[in-house]
Amino acid sequence: MSNYRIIISGGGTGGHIFPAVSIANEIRCRFPDAEILFIGAEDRMEMERVPAAGYKIIGLPVSGFNRAHLLKNFGVIVKLFKSLRMAKKIIREFNPDIAIGVGGYASAPTLWVASSLRIPVLIQEQNSYAGATNRLLGKRAARICVAYRSMNKFFPADRIVITGNPVRKDIENINEKAPEALSYFGLEVNKPVLLIVGGSLGARTINNSVHRGLQALMDAGLQVIWQMGRYYYDLTKEELKDKDYKGLWFSDFISRMDFAYAAADLVISRSGAGTISELCLLSKPVILVPSPNVAEDHQTKNARALSDNNAALLIPDNMAEERLISAAIELIGDEKWLQSLSEHIALFAQFNSAERIVDEVVGIIKK
């Protein structure tokens, strides 16, 4: 039987949505007759990204709790109860074989209702510090697919499987793309390349650090690929219009991340789970500047999982403007240090993650 009926729920950020779509793509590849329904939060980015990937999605009115102002949560609780009622109706009508949760508050009512109706639940946790929704649902899950070791402090140990996080297919075999990548960005062959990425919206601290240190990077003989995010692009373009920096490529967005990774000798990045999974698979030396503006500071915990094992250099956000550029110049000039970071980060790589997660999904359904 391959006409499985599968619900996938969660979202809120690209870090949740991309693994969800990757899992759906693998299910569809393996079982073309499977019916897949996404359930998200009605005002979040999954409502655009999931249909763009070719899947149906239903939005719930659920929203996150305001932890700073508890009295403002009355409306949140009302939305939660409405979402639970909607989820029950959707699940009864769709009658899934399994419900998969990828984190984010949209998955809480969906998986809670599914497990209450005795539908098996699988959770995919991307981070080294489990999110509140997944921690709440862990005891109800048949299987929890994780990317880091030592997750038994959050979940029942006998239900944990290390699968890693799904990553985009186009970053595989990037080494052979290096000559084409350098040409794409207009860079020279024999000069080191620093890749700076701050997410689709940008990262203020990283961008401020680069603005202050751009001349120093150029003076050190580095070439720079700088993705600054859409919030910062117009201002930067105006500031740099009279500058003639040879070896600088900058934009709000990089459409060919495979080329960016292929060209890079060193990466500066935030420490979202998806990005870290890609860097591990590619064995790329990286300086991580965790965002301080995420729930439960999980980016710092992700970064520490690597930096504590000599697999990345961690610079806290509040120290980046002072230290980031000088650290990058020192590191990229130290071949032994780069090689050591590359070797250690490769030890964290998990291959074929989407395939392994779907293996678990099929195993649960068949059982």
C-alpha positions in Angstrom: 0.0 0.0 0.0 1.4 3.4 -1.0 -1.6 5.7 -0.9 -0.7 6.9 2.5 -2.5 9.9 4.0 0.0 12.1 5.9 -0.3 15.4 7.8 2.7 17.6 8.2 2.4 20.5 10.7 4.5 23.4 11.9 6.4 26.4 10.5 6.8 30.0 11.4 10.3 30.3 10.1 12.2 28.9 7.2 14.1 26.7 9.6 10.9 24.8 10.2 9.4 25.0 6.7 12.3 23.7 4.7 12.6 20.4 6.6 8.9 20.0 6.3 8.9 20.4 2.6 11.9 18.2 2.2 10.2 15.4 4.1 7.1 15.9 1.9 9.2 15.8 -1.3 10.8 12.5 -0.2 7.4 11.0 0.6 6.0 12.1 -2.8 9.1 10.7 -4.6 8.8 7.4 -2.9 5.0 7.2 -2.9 3.5 9.2 -5.7 -0.1 8.3 -4.7 0.4 9.5 -1.1 -1.9 12.4 0.0 -0.1 15.0 2.0 -1.8 17.9 3.9 0.1 20.7 5.6 -1.3 22.5 8.7 0.3 25.8 9.5 -0.4 29.1 11.3 -2.6 31.3 9.1 -0.5 34.4 9.2 3.0 32.9 8.9 5.3 32.3 5.9 4.3 28.6 5.5 1.0 29.8 4.0 3.0 31.1 1.0 6.0 28.8 0.9 4.1 25.5 1.1 1.7 26.1 -1.8 4.7 27.4 -3.8 6.3 23.9 -3.2 3.1 22.3 -4.6 1.3 21.2 -1.4 -2.1 22.0 0.1 -2.0 23.8 3.4 -4.7 24.8 5.9 -4.0 27.6 8.4 -5.0 27.7 12.1 -5.4 31.0 14.0 -2.9 29.8 16.6 -0.2 32.3 17.8 2.8 32.2 20.2 2.6 33.1 23.8 3.9 36.5 25.0 6.3 35.4 27.7 7.2 39.0 28.6 3.6 40.2 29.2 1.6 37.2 30.5 -1.6 39.3 30.8 -1.6 39.8 27.0 -2.1 36.0 26.5 -5.9 36.0 26.8 -6.4 36.3 23.1 -3.7 33.7 22.5 -5.6 31.2 24.6 -8.8 31.9 22.8 -7.0 31.3 19.5 -5.5 28.1 20.8 -8.9 26.6 21.7 -10.3 27.6 18.3 -7.3 26.0 16.7 -7.8 22.8 18.7 -11.4 22.6 17.5 -10.4 23.2 13.9 -7.5 20.7 14.1 -9.9 18.0 15.4 -12.3 18.7 12.4 -9.5 18.6 9.8 -7.9 15.5 11.2 -11.2 13.6 11.4 -12.1 14.5 7.8 -8.6 13.8 6.4 -8.1 10.6 8.5 -4.3 10.5 8.3 -2.1 7.5 8.8 0.4 9.6 10.7 1.0 13.2 11.8 4.5 14.7 11.5 5.5 17.8 13.5 8.4 20.0 12.6 8.2 22.5 15.5 6.7 25.9 15.7 3.5 26.7 17.5 1.2 25.6 14.6 2.2 21.9 15.3 1.0 22.0 18.9 -2.8 21.8 18.4 -2.4 19.5 15.4 -0.2 16.9 17.1 -2.1 17.1 20.4 -5.4 16.3 18.7 -3.8 13.6 16.5 -2.3 11.8 19.4 -5.6 12.1 21.3 -7.4 10.4 18.4 -4.8 7.6 18.5 -3.1 8.6 15.3 0.7 8.0 15.5 2.9 11.1 15.8 6.5 11.7 14.6 8.4 14.8 15.7 11.4 16.3 13.8 13.5 18.5 16.2 16.1 20.6 14.3 17.9 22.3 17.2 20.3 21.1 20.0 17.9 22.6 22.5 14.4 21.3 21.9 11.6 23.9 21.4 8.8 24.3 23.8 6.2 22.8 21.5 8.2 19.7 20.8 9.1 19.2 24.5 5.4 19.3 25.3 4.6 16.8 22.6 7.6 14.4 23.1 5.8 12.0 25.4 3.0 11.6 22.9 5.3 10.8 20.0 6.1 7.4 18.6 9.4 8.6 17.3 11.5 11.8 17.7 14.0 12.5 14.9 16.9 14.7 16.0 20.1 16.3 14.7 22.1 16.3 17.9 23.3 13.8 20.5 22.2 14.0 24.1 18.6 14.9 23.4 17.4 12.4 26.0 17.3 15.3 28.4 14.2 16.5 26.5 12.7 13.3 25.1 12.2 9.6 26.1 15.5 8.0 25.1 13.9 4.9 23.6 12.0 7.0 21.0 14.9 9.1 19.8 16.6 8.5 16.4 19.5 10.6 15.1 18.6 11.5 11.5 20.0 15.0 11.1 18.2 17.9 9.4 17.2 17.7 5.7 19.2 20.1 3.5 18.7 21.4 0.0 19.8 18.9 -2.7 21.8 21.5 -4.8 24.6 21.8 -2.2 25.8 18.2 -2.8 29.0 17.8 -4.7 29.9 21.5 -4.4 33.7 21.1 -4.7 33.5 20.5 -8.4 31.5 23.7 -8.8 34.3 26.0 -7.4 35.6 27.3 -10.7 32.1 28.1 -12.0 31.2 29.6 -8.6 34.2 32.1 -8.6 33.3 33.2 -12.1 29.6 33.7 -11.1 30.6 36.1 -8.3 33.4 37.7 -10.4 36.1 36.6 -8.1 39.8 35.6 -8.6 41.1 32.1 -8.3 44.0 32.4 -6.0 42.7 34.8 -3.3 40.8 33.6 -0.2 37.0 34.1 -0.1 34.9 35.0 3.0 31.2 34.3 2.8 29.0 36.4 5.1 25.3 35.4 5.5 22.7 36.7 7.8 19.4 35.1 6.8 16.7 36.4 4.4 15.9 39.4 6.5 19.5 40.1 7.4 21.4 40.3 10.7 22.0 43.8 12.0 25.1 43.0 14.2 26.8 41.1 11.4 26.1 43.8 8.8 27.3 46.6 11.2 30.5 44.6 11.8 31.1 44.2 8.1 30.4 47.9 7.4 33.0 48.9 10.0 35.5 46.4 8.9 35.1 46.2 5.1 38.2 48.3 4.4 40.3 46.0 6.7 39.0 42.9 4.9 40.0 44.5 1.5 43.4 45.5 2.9 44.0 41.9 4.1 43.6 40.7 0.5 40.3 38.9 1.1 37.4 38.6 -1.4 34.0 38.9 0.1 30.5 37.5 -0.7 28.1 39.4 1.5 24.4 38.6 1.7 22.9 41.3 3.9 19.2 40.7 3.8 16.5 42.8 2.3 16.2 45.2 5.2 19.8 46.4 4.7 20.4 46.2 1.0 19.2 49.6 -0.3 21.1 51.6 2.4 24.3 49.6 1.8 24.0 50.0 -2.0 23.8 53.7 -1.5 26.7 53.9 0.9 29.0 51.8 -1.4 28.1 53.4 -4.8 31.2 55.6 -4.8 33.5 52.9 -3.5 35.5 50.7 -5.8 36.1 47.6 -3.8 37.7 44.9 -6.0 36.7 41.4 -4.9 33.4 42.5 -3.2 30.1 40.9 -4.2 27.0 41.9 -2.2 23.3 41.5 -2.5 20.1 41.1 -0.4 19.8 37.5 -1.4 21.9 34.7 -2.8 19.9 32.6 -5.2 22.9 30.2 -5.8 23.9 29.2 -2.3 25.6 26.1 -3.8 28.0 28.5 -5.6 28.4 30.7 -2.5 29.5 27.6 -0.4 31.7 26.3 -3.2 33.6 29.6 -3.4 34.0 30.1 0.3 37.1 29.4 2.3 35.5 30.6 5.5 31.8 31.4 6.4 30.4 34.0 8.9 26.8 33.1 9.8 24.0 33.0 12.4 23.5 29.5 13.9 20.1 28.4 12.8 19.8 24.6 12.7 19.4 24.3 8.9 22.5 26.4 8.2 24.6 24.4 10.7 23.4 21.1 9.1 24.6 22.4 5.7 28.0 23.6 7.0 28.5 20.2 8.7 27.8 18.3 5.5 30.1 20.6 3.5 32.9 20.6 6.2 33.1 24.4 6.0 35.0 26.4 8.6 32.7 28.9 10.2 32.4 31.7 12.7 29.0 31.6 14.3 27.3 34.7 15.7 24.2 33.4 17.3 21.1 35.6 17.1 20.0 36.7 20.6 16.4 37.2 19.4 15.2 33.7 19.1 13.1 31.6 21.6 15.1 30.1 24.5 18.4 31.3 22.9 18.6 28.1 20.9 21.0 29.5 18.4 23.6 29.9 21.1 23.0 26.4 22.2 23.4 25.2 18.6 26.6 27.1 18.2 28.0 25.8 21.5 27.4 22.2 20.4 30.0 22.9 17.7 32.4 25.4 19.4 32.7 23.2 22.5 34.1 20.5 20.2 36.5 22.7 18.2 34.2 22.5 15.2 33.4 26.3 14.9 34.4 29.6 16.3 31.7 31.3 18.4 31.5 35.1 18.8 28.6 36.4 20.9 26.4 38.9 19.2 27.3 41.6 21.8 31.0 41.2 21.0 30.8 40.9 17.2 31.3 44.5 16.2 34.5 44.6 18.2 35.9 41.2 17.4 34.3 39.6 14.3 36.3 41.1 11.4 39.7 40.8 13.1 38.9 37.2 14.0 37.9 36.4 10.4 41.1 37.9 9.1 43.2 35.9 11.6 41.4 32.7 11.0 41.3 32.8 7.2 45.1 33.4 7.2 45.8 30.3 9.4 45.6 27.2 7.1 46.1 24.7 10.0 43.2 26.3 12.0 40.9 26.2 9.0 41.8 22.6 8.4 41.2 21.7 12.0 37.7 23.4 12.1 36.8 21.6 8.8 37.8 18.2 10.1 35.9 18.6 13.4 32.7 20.1 11.9 32.6 17.2 9.4 32.2 14.8 12.4 28.7 16.3 13.0 27.4 15.6 9.5 24.3 13.5 9.0 23.7 12.4 5.5 20.4 11.5 3.6 18.3 13.0 6.5 15.0 13.3 4.6 15.3 9.7 3.5 16.0 8.4 7.0 13.1 10.4 8.5 10.7 8.9 5.9 12.1 5.5 6.7 10.9 6.1 10.3 7.5 7.4 9.0 6.9 4.3 6.9 8.0 2.0 9.8 5.5 3.6 12.2 2.7 3.4 9.7 3.4 -0.3 8.9 3.6 -1.2 12.6 
